[in-house]
């Protein structure tokens, strides 16, 4: 009896500390990310499955550093930059981030509208896009922090739909495992663009801002005092969230590689294309799971994207901020999220191609990411900012490796784009 109670208590404790890290990791698999992974699977089959393992330690270290900054400083990343660095650097990062995140929101709204139309063909995609936008804005404004955090956790379950798809198709598991642990590198433009796209999707600057701000808000909400136990719980949360994120993107590549690539479909221009292509080859259930996953991840990711901007702008201009505050208590903070979401919607209604938006987003993220990684490393090695909680050897080593890889990825992407 006691052991059972202890087990239940352990599970309850584990889920209690799963929060910002899980949401951050799951939001990384947003509709634009799903499009990127689907393109990789359709174009190269299982040849890029290894990236799910290779990117995991990079993601974990970066998000752990961001989480530690939020817990130790009790401030978001923008607030720390504003306090300790030059205004020109702050405004440069905010400008590029606002543009890229807004484009990302627009691409996600378009993806949700497209699969909504796929599920209910009589309803135009733009009406679904408007509906989803209105519902998400209403939820952000009307719900309190606790409700939003709980809903975001439950929306993470929608990502499991991608795990099931390979089991509905004829998957060669031996070949998949071989591709996972024994990478086959192709020396051509398309292959490296796919790798760069995956890096830009998994190690996105907006996740740095969201993770830091949410950890600070969690600390305030629960009145946490920072010690080794709190930091260990944070690490469990972050590592679990990033593992979940990479598990999902692994199965998206596996699903599209198994079903689409194997049947000669090598070009996917949108999440709608991927869902449509799956239907005759893997069955109605596979297409339905894929579509439901897109809507679920969009509903998860758009509040994270808009929330990142809200925190960023509020900290830059000294506004009241926080999902635990009501609209009239943090009017500018909420208006920032609403405006960014509406701009994303308008991008679709005026006819901007979502795939082009994703391309521009990837370029902007590629430019911002190396700057942000270098800055986060500098913050986490500053005793003035972090006190006794500065980086140890391994976070610095992996962080520097991430900086080198993301800088190289940005250079490769820009060269190929030109």
JONOR-V818219 format. One record per backbone hydrogen bond with DSSP energy under -0.5 kcal/mol. CO is the residue of the C=O (numbers start at 0). NH is the residue of the N-H. E is the energy in kcal/mol with one decimal. If there is no record, write none. Layout:
co:CO nh:NH e:E
co:CO nh:NH e:E
//
This chain:
co:0 nh:4 e:-2.1
co:1 nh:5 e:-2.6
co:2 nh:6 e:-2.5
co:3 nh:7 e:-2.5
co:4 nh:8 e:-2.5
co:5 nh:9 e:-2.4
co:6 nh:10 e:-2.3
co:7 nh:11 e:-2.5
co:8 nh:12 e:-2.4
co:9 nh:13 e:-2.4
co:10 nh:14 e:-2.6
co:11 nh:15 e:-1.5
co:12 nh:16 e:-1.4
co:13 nh:17 e:-0.6
co:16 nh:18 e:-0.9
co:18 nh:22 e:-2.3
co:19 nh:23 e:-2.7
co:20 nh:24 e:-2.5
co:21 nh:25 e:-2.8
co:22 nh:26 e:-2.5
co:23 nh:27 e:-0.9
co:24 nh:27 e:-0.5
co:25 nh:28 e:-1.4
co:26 nh:29 e:-0.5
co:27 nh:29 e:-0.8
co:29 nh:33 e:-2.9
co:30 nh:34 e:-2.1
co:31 nh:35 e:-1.8
co:32 nh:36 e:-2.7
co:33 nh:37 e:-2.6
co:34 nh:38 e:-2.3
co:35 nh:39 e:-2.0
co:36 nh:40 e:-2.5
co:37 nh:41 e:-2.7
co:38 nh:42 e:-2.3
co:39 nh:43 e:-2.3
co:40 nh:44 e:-1.9
co:43 nh:46 e:-1.9
co:45 nh:48 e:-1.8
co:47 nh:50 e:-1.3
co:48 nh:51 e:-1.6
co:48 nh:52 e:-0.5
co:49 nh:52 e:-0.8
co:49 nh:53 e:-2.4
co:50 nh:54 e:-2.3
co:52 nh:56 e:-0.7
co:54 nh:58 e:-2.6
co:55 nh:59 e:-2.7
co:56 nh:60 e:-2.2
co:57 nh:61 e:-2.0
co:58 nh:62 e:-2.6
co:59 nh:63 e:-2.5
co:60 nh:64 e:-2.1
co:61 nh:65 e:-2.1
co:62 nh:66 e:-2.6
co:63 nh:67 e:-2.4
co:64 nh:68 e:-2.2
co:65 nh:69 e:-2.1
co:66 nh:70 e:-2.3
co:67 nh:71 e:-2.7
co:68 nh:72 e:-2.5
co:69 nh:73 e:-1.3
co:75 nh:79 e:-1.8
co:76 nh:80 e:-2.4
co:77 nh:81 e:-2.6
co:78 nh:82 e:-1.7
co:79 nh:83 e:-2.3
co:80 nh:84 e:-2.2
co:85 nh:89 e:-1.8
co:86 nh:90 e:-2.9
co:87 nh:91 e:-1.9
co:88 nh:92 e:-2.2
co:89 nh:93 e:-2.5
co:90 nh:94 e:-2.5
co:91 nh:95 e:-2.1
co:92 nh:96 e:-2.4
co:93 nh:97 e:-2.8
co:94 nh:98 e:-2.0
co:95 nh:99 e:-2.4
co:96 nh:100 e:-2.8
co:97 nh:101 e:-2.0
co:98 nh:102 e:-2.0
co:99 nh:103 e:-2.1
co:100 nh:104 e:-2.5
co:101 nh:105 e:-2.3
co:102 nh:106 e:-2.3
co:103 nh:107 e:-2.1
co:104 nh:108 e:-2.6
co:105 nh:109 e:-2.2
co:106 nh:110 e:-2.0
co:107 nh:111 e:-2.3
co:108 nh:112 e:-2.5
co:109 nh:113 e:-2.3
co:110 nh:114 e:-2.0
co:111 nh:115 e:-2.0
co:112 nh:116 e:-2.1
co:113 nh:117 e:-1.5
co:114 nh:118 e:-2.1
co:115 nh:119 e:-2.2
co:119 nh:122 e:-2.0
co:121 nh:123 e:-0.6
co:123 nh:126 e:-0.5
co:123 nh:127 e:-1.5
co:124 nh:128 e:-2.3
co:125 nh:129 e:-2.2
co:126 nh:130 e:-2.6
co:127 nh:131 e:-2.9
co:128 nh:132 e:-2.1
co:129 nh:133 e:-2.5
co:130 nh:134 e:-2.4
co:131 nh:135 e:-2.4
co:132 nh:136 e:-2.3
co:133 nh:137 e:-2.4
co:134 nh:138 e:-2.2
co:135 nh:139 e:-2.2
co:136 nh:140 e:-2.0
co:137 nh:141 e:-2.9
co:138 nh:142 e:-2.1
co:143 nh:147 e:-2.5
co:144 nh:148 e:-2.8
co:145 nh:149 e:-2.0
co:146 nh:150 e:-2.7
co:147 nh:151 e:-2.6
co:148 nh:152 e:-1.7
co:149 nh:153 e:-2.0
co:150 nh:154 e:-2.4
co:151 nh:155 e:-0.9
co:152 nh:155 e:-0.6
co:153 nh:156 e:-1.5
co:154 nh:157 e:-1.5
co:155 nh:158 e:-1.4
co:156 nh:159 e:-1.7
co:157 nh:160 e:-1.4
co:158 nh:161 e:-1.4
co:158 nh:162 e:-0.5
co:159 nh:162 e:-0.7
co:159 nh:163 e:-1.1
co:160 nh:164 e:-0.8
co:161 nh:165 e:-0.6
co:163 nh:166 e:-1.1
co:163 nh:167 e:-0.8
co:164 nh:167 e:-1.6
co:164 nh:168 e:-0.9
co:168 nh:170 e:-1.5
co:170 nh:172 e:-1.2
co:171 nh:175 e:-2.1
co:172 nh:176 e:-2.5
co:173 nh:177 e:-2.1
co:174 nh:178 e:-2.3
co:175 nh:179 e:-1.7
co:176 nh:180 e:-1.9
co:177 nh:181 e:-2.1
co:178 nh:49 e:-0.5
co:182 nh:184 e:-0.6
co:184 nh:186 e:-0.5
co:185 nh:187 e:-1.6
co:187 nh:191 e:-1.9
co:188 nh:192 e:-2.5
co:189 nh:193 e:-1.9
co:190 nh:194 e:-2.1
co:191 nh:195 e:-2.7
co:192 nh:196 e:-2.5
co:193 nh:197 e:-2.1
co:194 nh:198 e:-2.4
co:195 nh:199 e:-2.7
co:196 nh:200 e:-1.7
co:197 nh:201 e:-2.5
co:198 nh:202 e:-2.6
co:201 nh:203 e:-0.7
co:203 nh:206 e:-1.2
co:203 nh:207 e:-0.8
co:204 nh:207 e:-0.8
co:204 nh:208 e:-1.5
co:205 nh:209 e:-2.4
co:206 nh:210 e:-2.6
co:207 nh:211 e:-2.0
co:208 nh:212 e:-2.3
co:209 nh:213 e:-2.8
co:210 nh:214 e:-2.0
co:211 nh:215 e:-1.9
co:212 nh:216 e:-2.4
co:213 nh:217 e:-2.7
co:214 nh:218 e:-2.3
co:215 nh:219 e:-2.1
co:216 nh:220 e:-3.0
co:217 nh:221 e:-2.4
co:218 nh:222 e:-0.8
co:218 nh:223 e:-1.8
co:226 nh:230 e:-2.1
co:227 nh:231 e:-2.4
co:228 nh:232 e:-2.4
co:229 nh:233 e:-2.1
co:230 nh:234 e:-2.0
co:231 nh:235 e:-2.0
co:232 nh:236 e:-2.1
co:233 nh:237 e:-2.8
co:234 nh:238 e:-2.7
co:235 nh:239 e:-2.2
co:236 nh:240 e:-2.4
co:237 nh:241 e:-2.7
co:238 nh:242 e:-2.0
co:239 nh:243 e:-2.4
co:240 nh:244 e:-2.3
co:241 nh:245 e:-2.5
co:242 nh:246 e:-2.3
co:243 nh:247 e:-2.1
co:244 nh:248 e:-2.2
co:245 nh:249 e:-2.1
co:246 nh:250 e:-1.9
co:247 nh:251 e:-1.9
co:248 nh:252 e:-2.0
co:249 nh:253 e:-2.4
co:250 nh:254 e:-2.7
co:251 nh:255 e:-2.5
co:252 nh:256 e:-2.5
co:253 nh:257 e:-2.7
co:254 nh:258 e:-2.6
co:255 nh:259 e:-1.5
co:255 nh:260 e:-1.8
co:256 nh:261 e:-1.1
co:259 nh:262 e:-0.9
co:259 nh:264 e:-2.6
co:260 nh:263 e:-1.7
co:263 nh:265 e:-0.8
co:269 nh:273 e:-1.8
co:270 nh:274 e:-2.4
co:271 nh:275 e:-2.6
co:272 nh:276 e:-2.5
co:273 nh:277 e:-1.8
co:274 nh:278 e:-1.2
co:275 nh:279 e:-0.8
co:276 nh:280 e:-0.7
co:277 nh:281 e:-3.5
co:277 nh:282 e:-0.7
co:278 nh:282 e:-1.4
co:282 nh:286 e:-1.6
co:283 nh:287 e:-2.7
co:284 nh:288 e:-2.8
co:285 nh:289 e:-2.2
co:286 nh:290 e:-2.3
co:287 nh:291 e:-2.8
co:288 nh:292 e:-2.2
co:289 nh:293 e:-1.7
co:290 nh:294 e:-2.0
co:291 nh:295 e:-2.6
co:292 nh:296 e:-2.8
co:293 nh:297 e:-2.1
co:294 nh:298 e:-2.3
co:295 nh:299 e:-1.2
co:296 nh:300 e:-3.2
co:297 nh:301 e:-2.5
co:299 nh:303 e:-0.9
co:300 nh:304 e:-3.0
co:301 nh:305 e:-3.1
co:302 nh:306 e:-2.6
co:303 nh:307 e:-2.3
co:304 nh:308 e:-1.7
co:305 nh:309 e:-2.4
co:306 nh:310 e:-2.6
co:307 nh:311 e:-2.3
co:308 nh:312 e:-2.9
co:309 nh:313 e:-2.3
co:310 nh:314 e:-2.5
co:311 nh:315 e:-1.7
co:312 nh:316 e:-2.3
co:313 nh:317 e:-0.9
co:313 nh:318 e:-2.1
co:321 nh:324 e:-1.5
co:325 nh:328 e:-1.2
co:325 nh:329 e:-1.3
co:326 nh:329 e:-0.6
co:329 nh:333 e:-2.1
co:330 nh:334 e:-2.5
co:331 nh:335 e:-1.9
co:332 nh:336 e:-1.3
co:333 nh:337 e:-2.3
co:334 nh:338 e:-3.0
co:335 nh:339 e:-2.4
co:336 nh:340 e:-2.0
co:337 nh:341 e:-2.5
co:338 nh:342 e:-2.7
co:339 nh:343 e:-1.9
co:340 nh:344 e:-2.0
co:341 nh:345 e:-2.9
co:342 nh:346 e:-1.8
co:343 nh:347 e:-0.9
co:344 nh:347 e:-0.9
co:344 nh:348 e:-1.9
co:345 nh:349 e:-2.2
co:346 nh:351 e:-2.1
co:347 nh:350 e:-1.2
co:352 nh:356 e:-2.3
co:353 nh:357 e:-2.3
co:354 nh:358 e:-1.9
co:355 nh:359 e:-2.6
co:356 nh:360 e:-2.6
co:357 nh:361 e:-2.6
co:358 nh:362 e:-2.0
co:359 nh:363 e:-2.5
co:360 nh:364 e:-3.1
co:361 nh:365 e:-2.3
co:362 nh:366 e:-1.8
co:363 nh:367 e:-2.6
co:364 nh:368 e:-3.2
co:365 nh:369 e:-0.7
co:366 nh:370 e:-0.7
co:367 nh:371 e:-2.6
co:368 nh:372 e:-2.9
co:369 nh:373 e:-2.4
co:370 nh:374 e:-2.3
co:371 nh:375 e:-2.9
co:372 nh:376 e:-2.4
co:373 nh:377 e:-2.0
co:374 nh:378 e:-2.7
co:375 nh:379 e:-2.6
co:376 nh:380 e:-0.7
co:377 nh:380 e:-0.7
co:378 nh:381 e:-1.6
co:379 nh:390 e:-2.8
co:380 nh:382 e:-0.7
co:381 nh:385 e:-3.1
co:382 nh:386 e:-1.4
co:385 nh:388 e:-2.2
co:386 nh:389 e:-0.6
co:391 nh:395 e:-1.4
co:392 nh:396 e:-2.4
co:393 nh:397 e:-2.8
co:394 nh:398 e:-2.3
co:395 nh:399 e:-2.5
co:396 nh:400 e:-2.1
co:397 nh:401 e:-2.5
co:398 nh:402 e:-2.2
co:399 nh:403 e:-2.4
co:400 nh:404 e:-2.6
co:401 nh:405 e:-2.9
co:402 nh:406 e:-2.2
co:403 nh:407 e:-2.4
co:404 nh:408 e:-2.5
co:405 nh:409 e:-2.3
co:406 nh:410 e:-2.3
co:407 nh:411 e:-2.6
co:408 nh:412 e:-2.6
co:409 nh:413 e:-2.5
co:410 nh:414 e:-2.5
co:411 nh:415 e:-2.6
co:412 nh:416 e:-2.6
co:413 nh:417 e:-2.3
//
